[in-house]
């Protein structure tokens, strides 16, 4: 049985959500076409204390307002002026926490098609129009549970990618999670 993830899933502690997203399926509907992939890599951001978070210090900007929404909303932004990054707000309204979806595995496709945050957004045709989208209600983007069980022994924890600017403590937090041995994860 496949079931869309509910609000309750996303309002749990961010580190728990980041790990529990592994094995779930990100689904995108475009007209009559369905694109999907198994989430195989994620990263947690827990602002305002997290120096790598866009909400560090309680900062609120036009760019990061979606981070402050109740868990289950999309926080998407552009990096390097060309790559969209899909994040999902977690926790309660007013608490700027989120999970970056770093990679998905697409069945019967090349692993390099969505093995990075920019690539997966490109594959799923995600852009600024998804900013603030509610994944618990959206008709064009959601996450399903296909009852794939990922055991804790299959989850690798490492430091997050590309955040050296956050300093030696925050850049080393083991808040990146991926499925051990999965060929579709991103490469540092």
Secondary structure, DSSP 8 states (H G I E B T S, - for coil): --EE--HHHHTS-HHHHHHHTTT-EEEEEETTEEEEEEEEEEEEEETTT-TTSTTGGG---TTTGGGGS-TTBEEEEEETTTEEEEEEE-SSTT--EEEEEEEEE-TTS-GGGSSSHHHHHHHHT--GGGTT-BTTT-SSEEEEE------GGGEEEE--SS-GGGHHHHTT---EEEETT-TTS---
